Amino acid sequence: MRTTIAAAAVLLLASVLMSTIGPAAPASATAATVAVATAVDLPSHSAVVTATKQPADYYRTTYAYTTLTPTNGWSWATYAEGVQALYRQAGDARYLGDGMSWGRSNGWKVQTSGETNPDTVKAGQTYYDLNAIDPAASLTAMDTMMAANLTGLAASQYDWIDALYMGLPDWTRWATRTGNTAYLDKLDAFYLWNRNQGATSARCAGKTLPQAGLFDATQGLWFRDCTYVGTKDANGQPIFWARGNGWVIAAMADVLKSLPAGDARSTKYADMLQTMAARLVQLQGSDGFWRSSLLDAALYPQPETSGTALITYALAYGIKAGLLDAATYRPAVARAWQGLSTLALRPNGFVTNCQGPGVAPGAPYTAPAPRTAPTPTSSGTVNADSPPFCVGAYLLAGSQIAQLIGSPSTGRPVTSTAQQTGNEATRVDDGDVTTRWSASGFGQSVTIDLGAARALSDAMLVPYQDRAYRYRIETSTDNAHWQLVVDQTGNTIGGSRLDDFTTGAVNARYVRLTVTGVYGVSTTWVSIQEFAVYPPAATTVPTVYAADAFGRTISNGLGAADTGGAWTLFGSSSLFSVVGGTGKIKMAAAGTGPFAVLTAVAVRDVDIQLDAAMDKVATGGGTYVSLAVRHVGNNDYRVKVKRPPTAAATLYLTRVVGGVETTLTSQVITGLVPAATETLRIRLQAVGSVSTTLNAKVWKAGATEPTVWQLTANDATAQLQHPGSIGVWCYLSATSTNAPVTASVDNLSAGP
């Protein structure tokens, strides 16, 4: 037993059960608060925006050939909202064009049949936002619909929580459009009825339910509709759907964004966002994702993208708006983005791990590509395998996260060599991609004074009409001596430009943009909608993924590790205990193998170590102790140590796929013959994302660690190239005759 464990750099509360073996979770698999020791911060602005544009560019061409209808329903409308959020952040004219084309293809109308209002009016929100940029986006049909709903739509129509996201943001917009505060009264009526009376809806007529509303104040979460109030899932847990709660907290963000400034109604929506955020951050997995079932992650252990993205969007908005403490919630957002942009986002832009349309927790689509790829004339199955609403949620999250990486140049004083009246230089750094600086003739420049020297690493340039301008960016500390950090004087690519400095990070007070020409367009005008520079990415420093010195006393179970969350047990809890500074795992009969997993830990590249001893020498084939990594479902990699009754120990590297264990390599460790109760120290290292290298060694605790790995293996099994949990297995040979045998485990540590 160690008396101290290295302090973690950052402690992020996260509660999640990531994986299970078999179709149902064990009785001990319940949610618990987890301290995860990994310091993660956001990447650079250019990295965030690049990873957000990637799925938009992959997905946008599939709309013309989609077989998913209606295209003005809630799913495509959520996608359209995400695209317009990305336009407001990145400024590419093609994204604005996509929104206008989508609206025109729908005749600027909302769905009139086949779905329930307010699902049918979600499209109106984006029509409104497009109209604010281009009046060609017609609001005639929505004006008629909203006027009719103001007097004719009963509050009880909002009897499921998805409705809050689909419908509430329209009411704030039409209050602004008409100046009629009755629209805001209707907003409050719908929200309060759903929160306080939604479980009394006609869906559950004749039933007696434990509460009247859909919001459970004891959990800080929402039931999807009345049919889930008081019900339990297959593992006996309350059913709180990740995406459903994502809809709600995202609705709070959308409402707060669009309420008139200073409106007293905002308090209730801000309070709900804060309440849900505090609860949801406790339920986040260490891989950044929320699972489909918030309180029973073992039911569907795969990461789920749509719920995660919606929650992340709302958390990022809350931080930006000053409603959520950045020190508390930014690590959760950073961890979520790390998962979304690496695991959910595939290299070609496909977004996976999306649960399809549904009303309750369910398994997501986990393949890394659609069943049928899109072609120039077909959407393939991309729209079905990665539904529009899921991609829209991803775009919302990425666009909002980009806003957390503020530019020190936005709003700063700017000078120019020339400017056009009405399109002055002050518009080049005003933070609004719908305005622009224009000047006649090339060789024109703008210089921004940051006010003080700042660390800078990258820039964004948004050209008017996606023109392929040619330019250079220079920095200076004194406005006299200049350093070239970006040279795009040979640029041939249009659209917004994200440039990492060729020099790496620099310190500068002044930044100068000089536009030298344009490619492929017949114009002599310089027109730049936005120019901004950004700070370097914060350093990401993983420290300790998991650690346990077993310095507690528990008679029935293993409790929670010092770092890494609660141990999930497979086998009766009576077989596990913690006493005398070690964890105890009892093999009660020959041929049995109880095991324990830290399901809240989700890591890929890891170095893990454990001390293990037995209370006596087992007869027959002896005993085995295994350490497992990347454990998801019935799959993992393991290092295994066999302790025979008299001979030397044998070390194995194995893989388990679908519950079937295959030995990759093994070796008898000559001279390592442990005494009856002597402790062995086992170490395993796993590194790689396409082909994994496994290294292992074992030695007597207290002795000098071997300087070289005793076993090495390489394996490219696809199911094992992703993050997973870590676990400890013990097994008593089926030929043993002196059961029970109890293993003592101690000093677990897992890090990068």
PAZA-467064 format. One line per field, with one value per residue (C-alpha): residue number from 1; residue in three letters; x, y, z. Coordinates in steps of 0.2 Angstrom, whole numbers, plus 5000, padded with zeros to 4 digits. Layout:
residues N
n	c(NUM|...)
res	c(ALA|...)
xx	c(X|...)
yy	c(Y|...)
zz	c(Z|...)
***
This chain:
residues 752
n	c(1|2|3|4|5|6|7|8|9|10|11|12|13|14|15|16|17|18|19|20|21|22|23|24|25|26|27|28|29|30|31|32|33|34|35|36|37|38|39|40|41|42|43|44|45|46|47|48|49|50|51|52|53|54|55|56|57|58|59|60|61|62|63|64|65|66|67|68|69|70|71|72|73|74|75|76|77|78|79|80|81|82|83|84|85|86|87|88|89|90|91|92|93|94|95|96|97|98|99|100|101|102|103|104|105|106|107|108|109|110|111|112|113|114|115|116|117|118|119|120|121|122|123|124|125|126|127|128|129|130|131|132|133|134|135|136|137|138|139|140|141|142|143|144|145|146|147|148|149|150|151|152|153|154|155|156|157|158|159|160|161|162|163|164|165|166|167|168|169|170|171|172|173|174|175|176|177|178|179|180|181|182|183|184|185|186|187|188|189|190|191|192|193|194|195|196|197|198|199|200|201|202|203|204|205|206|207|208|209|210|211|212|213|214|215|216|217|218|219|220|221|222|223|224|225|226|227|228|229|230|231|232|233|234|235|236|237|238|239|240|241|242|243|244|245|246|247|248|249|250|251|252|253|254|255|256|257|258|259|260|261|262|263|264|265|266|267|268|269|270|271|272|273|274|275|276|277|278|279|280|281|282|283|284|285|286|287|288|289|290|291|292|293|294|295|296|297|298|299|300|301|302|303|304|305|306|307|308|309|310|311|312|313|314|315|316|317|318|319|320|321|322|323|324|325|326|327|328|329|330|331|332|333|334|335|336|337|338|339|340|341|342|343|344|345|346|347|348|349|350|351|352|353|354|355|356|357|358|359|360|361|362|363|364|365|366|367|368|369|370|371|372|373|374|375|376|377|378|379|380|381|382|383|384|385|386|387|388|389|390|391|392|393|394|395|396|397|398|399|400|401|402|403|404|405|406|407|408|409|410|411|412|413|414|415|416|417|418|419|420|421|422|423|424|425|426|427|428|429|430|431|432|433|434|435|436|437|438|439|440|441|442|443|444|445|446|447|448|449|450|451|452|453|454|455|456|457|458|459|460|461|462|463|464|465|466|467|468|469|470|471|472|473|474|475|476|477|478|479|480|481|482|483|484|485|486|487|488|489|490|491|492|493|494|495|496|497|498|499|500|501|502|503|504|505|506|507|508|509|510|511|512|513|514|515|516|517|518|519|520|521|522|523|524|525|526|527|528|529|530|531|532|533|534|535|536|537|538|539|540|541|542|543|544|545|546|547|548|549|550|551|552|553|554|555|556|557|558|559|560|561|562|563|564|565|566|567|568|569|570|571|572|573|574|575|576|577|578|579|580|581|582|583|584|585|586|587|588|589|590|591|592|593|594|595|596|597|598|599|600|601|602|603|604|605|606|607|608|609|610|611|612|613|614|615|616|617|618|619|620|621|622|623|624|625|626|627|628|629|630|631|632|633|634|635|636|637|638|639|640|641|642|643|644|645|646|647|648|649|650|651|652|653|654|655|656|657|658|659|660|661|662|663|664|665|666|667|668|669|670|671|672|673|674|675|676|677|678|679|680|681|682|683|684|685|686|687|688|689|690|691|692|693|694|695|696|697|698|699|700|701|702|703|704|705|706|707|708|709|710|711|712|713|714|715|716|717|718|719|720|721|722|723|724|725|726|727|728|729|730|731|732|733|734|735|736|737|738|739|740|741|742|743|744|745|746|747|748|749|750|751|752)
res	c(MET|ARG|THR|THR|ILE|ALA|ALA|ALA|ALA|VAL|LEU|LEU|LEU|ALA|SER|VAL|LEU|MET|SER|THR|ILE|GLY|PRO|ALA|ALA|PRO|ALA|SER|ALA|THR|ALA|ALA|THR|VAL|ALA|VAL|ALA|THR|ALA|VAL|ASP|LEU|PRO|SER|HIS|SER|ALA|VAL|VAL|THR|ALA|THR|LYS|GLN|PRO|ALA|ASP|TYR|TYR|ARG|THR|THR|TYR|ALA|TYR|THR|THR|LEU|THR|PRO|THR|ASN|GLY|TRP|SER|TRP|ALA|THR|TYR|ALA|GLU|GLY|VAL|GLN|ALA|LEU|TYR|ARG|GLN|ALA|GLY|ASP|ALA|ARG|TYR|LEU|GLY|ASP|GLY|MET|SER|TRP|GLY|ARG|SER|ASN|GLY|TRP|LYS|VAL|GLN|THR|SER|GLY|GLU|THR|ASN|PRO|ASP|THR|VAL|LYS|ALA|GLY|GLN|THR|TYR|TYR|ASP|LEU|ASN|ALA|ILE|ASP|PRO|ALA|ALA|SER|LEU|THR|ALA|MET|ASP|THR|MET|MET|ALA|ALA|ASN|LEU|THR|GLY|LEU|ALA|ALA|SER|GLN|TYR|ASP|TRP|ILE|ASP|ALA|LEU|TYR|MET|GLY|LEU|PRO|ASP|TRP|THR|ARG|TRP|ALA|THR|ARG|THR|GLY|ASN|THR|ALA|TYR|LEU|ASP|LYS|LEU|ASP|ALA|PHE|TYR|LEU|TRP|ASN|ARG|ASN|GLN|GLY|ALA|THR|SER|ALA|ARG|CYS|ALA|GLY|LYS|THR|LEU|PRO|GLN|ALA|GLY|LEU|PHE|ASP|ALA|THR|GLN|GLY|LEU|TRP|PHE|ARG|ASP|CYS|THR|TYR|VAL|GLY|THR|LYS|ASP|ALA|ASN|GLY|GLN|PRO|ILE|PHE|TRP|ALA|ARG|GLY|ASN|GLY|TRP|VAL|ILE|ALA|ALA|MET|ALA|ASP|VAL|LEU|LYS|SER|LEU|PRO|ALA|GLY|ASP|ALA|ARG|SER|THR|LYS|TYR|ALA|ASP|MET|LEU|GLN|THR|MET|ALA|ALA|ARG|LEU|VAL|GLN|LEU|GLN|GLY|SER|ASP|GLY|PHE|TRP|ARG|SER|SER|LEU|LEU|ASP|ALA|ALA|LEU|TYR|PRO|GLN|PRO|GLU|THR|SER|GLY|THR|ALA|LEU|ILE|THR|TYR|ALA|LEU|ALA|TYR|GLY|ILE|LYS|ALA|GLY|LEU|LEU|ASP|ALA|ALA|THR|TYR|ARG|PRO|ALA|VAL|ALA|ARG|ALA|TRP|GLN|GLY|LEU|SER|THR|LEU|ALA|LEU|ARG|PRO|ASN|GLY|PHE|VAL|THR|ASN|CYS|GLN|GLY|PRO|GLY|VAL|ALA|PRO|GLY|ALA|PRO|TYR|THR|ALA|PRO|ALA|PRO|ARG|THR|ALA|PRO|THR|PRO|THR|SER|SER|GLY|THR|VAL|ASN|ALA|ASP|SER|PRO|PRO|PHE|CYS|VAL|GLY|ALA|TYR|LEU|LEU|ALA|GLY|SER|GLN|ILE|ALA|GLN|LEU|ILE|GLY|SER|PRO|SER|THR|GLY|ARG|PRO|VAL|THR|SER|THR|ALA|GLN|GLN|THR|GLY|ASN|GLU|ALA|THR|ARG|VAL|ASP|ASP|GLY|ASP|VAL|THR|THR|ARG|TRP|SER|ALA|SER|GLY|PHE|GLY|GLN|SER|VAL|THR|ILE|ASP|LEU|GLY|ALA|ALA|ARG|ALA|LEU|SER|ASP|ALA|MET|LEU|VAL|PRO|TYR|GLN|ASP|ARG|ALA|TYR|ARG|TYR|ARG|ILE|GLU|THR|SER|THR|ASP|ASN|ALA|HIS|TRP|GLN|LEU|VAL|VAL|ASP|GLN|THR|GLY|ASN|THR|ILE|GLY|GLY|SER|ARG|LEU|ASP|ASP|PHE|THR|THR|GLY|ALA|VAL|ASN|ALA|ARG|TYR|VAL|ARG|LEU|THR|VAL|THR|GLY|VAL|TYR|GLY|VAL|SER|THR|THR|TRP|VAL|SER|ILE|GLN|GLU|PHE|ALA|VAL|TYR|PRO|PRO|ALA|ALA|THR|THR|VAL|PRO|THR|VAL|TYR|ALA|ALA|ASP|ALA|PHE|GLY|ARG|THR|ILE|SER|ASN|GLY|LEU|GLY|ALA|ALA|ASP|THR|GLY|GLY|ALA|TRP|THR|LEU|PHE|GLY|SER|SER|SER|LEU|PHE|SER|VAL|VAL|GLY|GLY|THR|GLY|LYS|ILE|LYS|MET|ALA|ALA|ALA|GLY|THR|GLY|PRO|PHE|ALA|VAL|LEU|THR|ALA|VAL|ALA|VAL|ARG|ASP|VAL|ASP|ILE|GLN|LEU|ASP|ALA|ALA|MET|ASP|LYS|VAL|ALA|THR|GLY|GLY|GLY|THR|TYR|VAL|SER|LEU|ALA|VAL|ARG|HIS|VAL|GLY|ASN|ASN|ASP|TYR|ARG|VAL|LYS|VAL|LYS|ARG|PRO|PRO|THR|ALA|ALA|ALA|THR|LEU|TYR|LEU|THR|ARG|VAL|VAL|GLY|GLY|VAL|GLU|THR|THR|LEU|THR|SER|GLN|VAL|ILE|THR|GLY|LEU|VAL|PRO|ALA|ALA|THR|GLU|THR|LEU|ARG|ILE|ARG|LEU|GLN|ALA|VAL|GLY|SER|VAL|SER|THR|THR|LEU|ASN|ALA|LYS|VAL|TRP|LYS|ALA|GLY|ALA|THR|GLU|PRO|THR|VAL|TRP|GLN|LEU|THR|ALA|ASN|ASP|ALA|THR|ALA|GLN|LEU|GLN|HIS|PRO|GLY|SER|ILE|GLY|VAL|TRP|CYS|TYR|LEU|SER|ALA|THR|SER|THR|ASN|ALA|PRO|VAL|THR|ALA|SER|VAL|ASP|ASN|LEU|SER|ALA|GLY|PRO)
xx	c(5000|5006|5003|5002|4998|5004|4991|4982|4984|4965|4951|4936|4920|4913|4901|4899|4899|4907|4907|4900|4902|4886|4869|4866|4875|4880|4871|4885|4886|4878|4883|4895|4905|4922|4938|4947|4965|4969|4972|4964|4962|4955|4966|4970|4956|4962|4961|4943|4936|4945|4937|4920|4921|4927|4910|4900|4911|4908|4890|4884|4885|4873|4857|4853|4852|4845|4831|4827|4811|4804|4819|4810|4807|4816|4831|4836|4832|4844|4857|4853|4855|4872|4877|4872|4881|4897|4894|4893|4909|4920|4911|4912|4900|4896|4888|4876|4872|4868|4856|4847|4847|4839|4826|4822|4820|4807|4798|4802|4788|4787|4780|4762|4758|4766|4774|4768|4769|4782|4793|4786|4791|4810|4814|4807|4821|4834|4823|4822|4841|4844|4832|4842|4857|4847|4829|4826|4823|4805|4796|4778|4773|4781|4772|4756|4760|4766|4751|4740|4750|4749|4731|4727|4741|4738|4752|4749|4755|4773|4772|4789|4806|4812|4798|4808|4822|4811|4799|4804|4817|4804|4794|4809|4812|4794|4792|4807|4800|4783|4786|4772|4776|4762|4775|4786|4771|4768|4786|4785|4768|4775|4791|4783|4769|4782|4793|4779|4764|4771|4769|4750|4748|4735|4749|4747|4729|4723|4740|4745|4763|4775|4776|4767|4781|4795|4809|4816|4823|4831|4841|4843|4837|4822|4811|4808|4789|4777|4779|4796|4792|4794|4799|4816|4827|4832|4846|4833|4839|4829|4828|4836|4840|4856|4850|4833|4842|4854|4838|4833|4849|4853|4835|4840|4855|4845|4832|4845|4854|4838|4828|4828|4842|4838|4822|4818|4811|4829|4832|4822|4831|4848|4844|4839|4855|4865|4856|4857|4876|4880|4872|4878|4896|4895|4890|4903|4914|4933|4933|4923|4906|4890|4882|4864|4857|4864|4862|4865|4879|4882|4866|4873|4892|4896|4900|4885|4888|4872|4868|4886|4887|4871|4877|4894|4886|4876|4890|4901|4888|4886|4904|4904|4889|4896|4883|4895|4912|4926|4937|4924|4916|4930|4939|4922|4920|4938|4937|4920|4928|4943|4931|4920|4934|4944|4933|4916|4924|4932|4946|4935|4922|4910|4902|4899|4893|4876|4860|4847|4829|4821|4813|4824|4842|4848|4864|4872|4879|4898|4905|4918|4910|4892|4886|4886|4897|4890|4894|4892|4874|4869|4869|4872|4867|4877|4861|4854|4870|4874|4857|4856|4852|4868|4879|4870|4873|4891|4892|4884|4896|4911|4905|4902|4918|4927|4920|4928|4945|4944|4954|4964|4962|4943|4937|4955|4960|4964|4973|4973|4981|4964|4946|4929|4916|4903|4916|4929|4944|4935|4924|4938|4940|4923|4919|4905|4907|4893|4902|4918|4933|4935|4948|4952|4969|4980|4994|4982|4985|4977|4986|4979|4985|4982|4986|5000|5011|5002|5006|4999|5000|4987|4975|4958|4954|4937|4936|4921|4912|4925|4938|4955|4964|4983|4991|5004|5003|5016|5019|5028|5032|5035|5026|5043|5051|5041|5041|5033|5022|5010|5014|4999|5005|5003|4986|4974|4961|4945|4934|4939|4957|4964|4983|4995|5010|5025|5036|5026|5020|5026|5024|5018|5008|5004|4998|4997|4988|4993|4982|4993|4981|4968|4966|4953|4942|4942|4942|4954|4945|4951|4936|4939|4925|4935|4953|4958|4973|4972|4983|4992|4983|4984|4996|4987|4996|4988|4994|4986|4972|4969|4977|4972|4982|4967|4969|4951|4941|4926|4919|4908|4915|4930|4922|4930|4948|4958|4957|4947|4930|4920|4925|4912|4912|4909|4905|4896|4901|4904|4920|4928|4934|4947|4956|4974|4978|4975|4960|4955|4948|4942|4942|4929|4930|4941|4938|4931|4937|4930|4936|4934|4934|4936|4922|4924|4941|4942|4960|4969|4988|4992|5006|4998|5005|4999|5005|4997|4999|4990|4986|4992|4999|4985|4986|4983|4986|4989|4982|4982|4981|4978|4978|4967|4967|4955|4941|4924|4911|4919|4935|4952|4971|4978|4994|4993|5004|5002|5008|5010|5012|5031|5038|5043|5029|5024|5020|5007|5001|4983|4969|4950|4938|4920|4924|4937|4955|4970|4988|4999|5015|5021|5037|5042|5051|5066|5070|5054|5047|5037|5035|5017|5013|5026|5020|5023|5023|5015|5017|5008|5010|4999|5002|4995|4979|4980|4992|4995|5012|5010|5025|5025|5036|5034|5046|5046|5039|5054|5067|5074|5063|5069|5077|5069|5052|5051|5037|5032|5018|5010|4991|4980|4963|4951|4940|4954|4961|4950|4949|4943|4942|4955|4952|4959|4956|4959|4957|4959|4963|4949|4961|4965|4959|4962|4949|4946|4961|4961|4972|4978|4980|4988|4997|4987|4993|4989|4995|5001)
yy	c(5000|5017|5031|5045|5046|5060|5074|5076|5092|5094|5085|5085|5077|5064|5050|5037|5018|5015|4996|4979|4961|4953|4960|4967|4976|4968|4974|4984|4994|5010|5028|5037|5053|5050|5061|5060|5066|5073|5091|5094|5111|5117|5116|5131|5141|5135|5117|5119|5128|5115|5101|5109|5113|5095|5087|5102|5101|5082|5083|5098|5089|5075|5087|5087|5068|5064|5051|5057|5067|5080|5091|5105|5094|5095|5084|5094|5110|5106|5103|5120|5128|5121|5126|5144|5144|5139|5153|5166|5159|5155|5166|5155|5161|5144|5140|5155|5149|5132|5139|5150|5135|5124|5137|5140|5121|5121|5136|5144|5134|5122|5105|5104|5086|5070|5077|5085|5104|5111|5098|5106|5124|5121|5126|5144|5148|5146|5155|5170|5170|5169|5183|5194|5192|5191|5197|5185|5172|5174|5173|5174|5156|5157|5173|5165|5149|5159|5171|5155|5146|5162|5160|5142|5131|5124|5123|5104|5102|5104|5087|5080|5088|5088|5101|5114|5114|5113|5126|5138|5148|5153|5162|5174|5178|5182|5193|5203|5203|5209|5219|5209|5203|5190|5179|5179|5175|5160|5155|5155|5146|5132|5130|5130|5118|5106|5108|5107|5098|5088|5071|5075|5074|5064|5051|5044|5046|5036|5033|5038|5045|5050|5068|5080|5088|5081|5089|5079|5091|5078|5072|5089|5080|5078|5063|5062|5062|5055|5037|5037|5045|5032|5018|5009|5001|4983|4986|4994|5012|5028|5032|5049|5051|5060|5067|5072|5081|5088|5095|5104|5112|5117|5125|5135|5142|5146|5155|5165|5170|5177|5184|5203|5211|5213|5203|5197|5181|5175|5171|5155|5149|5153|5144|5128|5129|5130|5117|5104|5109|5105|5088|5083|5087|5073|5061|5064|5050|5052|5051|5066|5058|5056|5039|5037|5033|5046|5036|5018|5020|5001|4999|5006|5009|5016|5035|5044|5060|5069|5070|5074|5088|5096|5096|5103|5117|5123|5122|5132|5145|5145|5149|5162|5171|5171|5159|5145|5146|5143|5134|5121|5119|5123|5106|5097|5106|5103|5084|5083|5092|5080|5065|5073|5079|5063|5048|5054|5063|5052|5058|5060|5071|5057|5059|5042|5036|5044|5037|5037|5045|5038|5043|5034|5028|5017|5010|5022|5018|5015|5011|5023|5026|5025|5008|5016|5030|5046|5049|5064|5059|5050|5053|5035|5030|5045|5054|5038|5032|5050|5059|5077|5082|5073|5083|5099|5096|5093|5110|5119|5112|5116|5134|5138|5131|5142|5157|5152|5155|5173|5184|5198|5208|5209|5226|5234|5250|5248|5258|5256|5262|5265|5261|5263|5274|5262|5248|5256|5247|5246|5232|5220|5216|5219|5201|5201|5191|5200|5216|5220|5232|5236|5246|5249|5242|5228|5231|5238|5234|5235|5236|5231|5237|5224|5236|5225|5211|5195|5177|5173|5157|5157|5168|5168|5178|5178|5185|5193|5180|5167|5175|5167|5183|5183|5190|5190|5193|5201|5204|5217|5222|5241|5245|5247|5230|5217|5198|5188|5174|5169|5170|5166|5177|5162|5157|5149|5143|5152|5152|5157|5154|5147|5150|5143|5154|5147|5153|5145|5155|5173|5188|5204|5219|5224|5213|5218|5211|5215|5209|5208|5201|5189|5172|5167|5183|5199|5212|5225|5228|5221|5215|5206|5202|5198|5196|5190|5182|5170|5163|5147|5131|5128|5113|5097|5087|5070|5065|5050|5041|5029|5025|5015|5012|5003|5013|5010|4997|4989|4972|4969|4976|4987|5004|5018|5020|5035|5041|5033|5031|5016|4998|4989|4971|4955|4942|4943|4958|4946|4940|4957|4967|4980|4977|4979|4991|4979|4974|4956|4946|4929|4914|4903|4888|4880|4887|4904|4921|4936|4953|4971|4986|5005|5008|5027|5027|5028|5028|5021|5024|5019|5012|5002|4993|4983|4973|4956|4942|4926|4920|4902|4892|4885|4866|4860|4873|4887|4905|4919|4938|4949|4967|4973|4989|4996|4986|4989|4976|4959|4966|4971|4968|4959|4955|4939|4931|4912|4906|4887|4878|4876|4881|4898|4911|4913|4929|4931|4945|4941|4949|4946|4949|4944|4935|4924|4925|4923|4922|4934|4929|4921|4917|4907|4920|4909|4912|4920|4907|4917|4911|4907|4925|4934|4950|4951|4968|4968|4981|4983|4997|4999|5012|5014|5018|5008|4994|4993|4989|4979|4978|4968|4963|4955|4955|4953|4969|4977|4970|4980|4982|4973|4986|4979|4973|4954|4952|4963|4960|4970|4968|4978|4970|4984|4982|4986|5002|5014|5020|5008|5004|4996|4981|4967|4948|4934|4916|4899|4884|4872|4858|4866|4856|4869|4882|4896|4906|4925|4937|4953|4968|4985|5000|5001|5015|5020|5035|5041)
zz	c(5000|4996|5008|4994|4976|4964|4964|4948|4937|4935|4944|4933|4940|4928|4931|4918|4916|4900|4896|4901|4897|4891|4888|4905|4918|4935|4950|4956|4940|4946|4943|4954|4955|4947|4948|4932|4933|4915|4911|4894|4886|4870|4854|4843|4835|4818|4824|4831|4815|4803|4813|4812|4794|4789|4791|4784|4768|4768|4771|4761|4744|4750|4752|4734|4733|4750|4752|4770|4770|4774|4771|4781|4796|4813|4807|4792|4801|4815|4802|4794|4811|4813|4796|4799|4816|4807|4794|4808|4815|4799|4786|4771|4758|4753|4770|4769|4751|4758|4770|4756|4744|4758|4761|4743|4740|4754|4747|4764|4772|4787|4787|4788|4790|4797|4812|4828|4831|4837|4827|4811|4815|4819|4801|4805|4817|4803|4790|4803|4805|4786|4784|4795|4783|4766|4765|4751|4765|4765|4782|4775|4779|4796|4800|4796|4806|4822|4822|4822|4835|4846|4849|4843|4850|4868|4880|4882|4864|4871|4880|4876|4880|4862|4859|4869|4857|4841|4846|4860|4850|4837|4851|4855|4837|4833|4848|4841|4824|4829|4844|4852|4870|4869|4860|4875|4887|4875|4877|4896|4895|4885|4895|4912|4907|4900|4916|4929|4920|4906|4914|4915|4896|4887|4882|4900|4903|4917|4924|4941|4940|4954|4948|4937|4927|4916|4925|4940|4952|4963|4948|4939|4923|4912|4907|4889|4891|4904|4898|4906|4923|4936|4924|4925|4912|4910|4924|4936|4933|4929|4911|4907|4888|4884|4868|4876|4889|4876|4867|4883|4888|4870|4870|4885|4876|4860|4870|4880|4864|4856|4871|4871|4880|4899|4898|4916|4908|4905|4924|4923|4908|4914|4931|4921|4911|4926|4935|4921|4918|4936|4935|4917|4920|4934|4921|4907|4903|4904|4885|4884|4879|4887|4885|4878|4895|4907|4923|4916|4904|4905|4895|4879|4883|4866|4865|4858|4847|4846|4864|4868|4855|4861|4879|4874|4863|4879|4891|4879|4877|4896|4898|4884|4892|4909|4916|4920|4929|4916|4928|4932|4915|4902|4905|4902|4885|4881|4885|4875|4860|4860|4859|4846|4835|4836|4839|4832|4817|4804|4793|4778|4787|4791|4809|4818|4835|4831|4838|4825|4827|4843|4859|4872|4875|4861|4853|4841|4823|4827|4809|4803|4787|4779|4773|4755|4751|4743|4725|4714|4710|4726|4745|4748|4765|4774|4778|4786|4795|4801|4803|4798|4816|4823|4811|4815|4833|4830|4820|4834|4846|4836|4831|4849|4855|4843|4851|4868|4859|4859|4847|4855|4838|4838|4841|4842|4834|4815|4802|4784|4768|4760|4763|4754|4762|4770|4771|4782|4790|4807|4799|4796|4815|4821|4824|4811|4796|4787|4786|4777|4774|4755|4746|4728|4721|4727|4739|4752|4770|4788|4804|4821|4837|4850|4864|4872|4867|4865|4861|4844|4833|4820|4810|4801|4785|4778|4760|4752|4741|4745|4734|4733|4739|4740|4755|4769|4787|4798|4816|4826|4844|4839|4823|4815|4813|4805|4805|4791|4799|4785|4766|4755|4740|4729|4736|4723|4736|4740|4755|4773|4777|4793|4794|4807|4808|4799|4813|4827|4841|4842|4854|4845|4848|4830|4816|4798|4784|4766|4751|4736|4723|4719|4709|4697|4699|4688|4701|4708|4724|4741|4751|4767|4779|4794|4799|4816|4825|4839|4854|4854|4860|4879|4883|4885|4899|4904|4921|4930|4921|4936|4953|4968|4984|4992|5008|5014|5022|5013|5017|5002|4986|4981|4982|4972|4966|4972|4954|4941|4949|4956|4953|4943|4948|4938|4951|4967|4977|4992|4982|4984|4999|5004|5020|5027|5013|4998|4987|4989|4975|4981|4969|4978|4967|4954|4936|4942|4938|4946|4939|4942|4929|4931|4918|4920|4913|4894|4887|4872|4874|4892|4904|4918|4933|4947|4962|4965|4978|4983|5000|4996|4982|4972|4966|4949|4935|4948|4947|4934|4936|4921|4918|4904|4894|4880|4887|4878|4879|4876|4869|4877|4877|4892|4901|4910|4923|4927|4944|4944|4961|4959|4942|4936|4931|4913|4905|4891|4880|4874|4865|4868|4854|4857|4873|4864|4871|4859|4865|4855|4863|4879|4889|4904|4915|4920|4938|4943|4956|4968|4986|4992|4997|4988|4978|4959|4950|4933|4920|4903|4889|4874|4861|4843|4834|4818|4824|4842|4851|4867|4879|4896|4910|4928|4942|4961|4970|4979|4967|4952|4938|4922|4910|4894|4890|4892|4879|4864|4852|4838|4834|4822|4827|4822|4838|4849|4841|4852|4870|4883|4901|4912|4923|4934|4931|4943|4939|4948|4937|4934|4940|4957|4972|4986|4983|4989|4984|4987|4977|4985|4973|4976|4970|4953|4942|4924|4915|4898)
***
